[in-house]
Amino acid sequence: MITTLSTTLGDLTLPTPVMTAAGCGGPELGRFVDLTTLGASVTRTITLDPLEGPASRRFAETPSGILTDLGMENPGLQAFLAVDLPELAKQQVRTIVSVAGHRLADYAEIARRAGGAPGVTGLEVCFLDEDPLAAARALSVVRRDAPPGVAVLAKLPMGPGLLDLARELSSCGADALVLGLPLMGLVVDPTTLAAFRGGLAGPATAPLALDAVWRVHELLPDVPLVGVGGIRSGSDALAMLAAGATAVQVGAAVLRDPTAAHRVQLELAALLDPRGLKPADVVGIAHRGGLT
């Protein structure tokens, strides 16, 4: 029997490879599950100044997932540090703050202030510009200004430039690459014939996320990867590890079931324990033909 599900992302050691995805693991989840049992909780994406979400529709269901357009709504760094983060710290949650900026100075200030706040173990950097050089500059600023010991994760979109971006960011200070910024989708209301466009999340994204993890692990086998997309069960998490992920994040499933991330890690342990395996034993194993 294994006694630990611990995993490492660079110098960051987590007790389990299962985390909540950005925006799906706020302090309110503490009413349903002990968040300290998870690897970490990733906050909604925080910008230096407050951003309002769209005034119109924000969600739409699809046959195998949801479309979301939240416009990166958040209260801004100052309010986040004063209200949201202390609630997570009070619950002793390992917190990774998702951050984005319009200017390099934004990334620098957020890295210093959010990275130095109590309970913060990492910063997950999202990029508003997908140009590899612009993203690399932003990541380098966060790496430079984040306090020692705070992990810096780079979140990449699953688009055509994935491999170039992964190669660029892995060389300029990312402790891990998070693969799972959603692709865009569209639905049309059958009654009004109005269209809604948003980022696709949920089961439909699982094969896309697995493919992204597979391709990046094949290119950069020594870089820790975090797989995000369509994870609803321990089997889904195990598949992501086998494709090359070191850790996973549970997102849309938490919106339906606030205990989903905790359940996923229990199911993952139940799959690994009988085989005497630890998470590290199966990372990338699908590339080697699977279990023998």
Secondary structure, DSSP 4 states (H G I P E B T S, - for coil): ------EEETTEEESSSEEEPTTS--GGGGGTS-GGGSSEEEPPPB-SS-B---SS--EEEETTEEEE--TT-B--HHHIIIIIHHHHHHTT--EEEEE--SSHHHHHHHHHHHHTSTTEEEEEE--S---HHHHHHHHHHHHHHSPTT-EEEEEEESSTTHHHHHHHHHTTT-SEEEEEEPPEEEEE-TTT--EEEEEEESGGGHHHHHHHHHHHHHH-TTS-EEEESS--SHHHHHHHHHHT-SEEEE-HHHHH-TTHHHHHHHHHHHHHGGGT--HHHHTTGGGGTS--
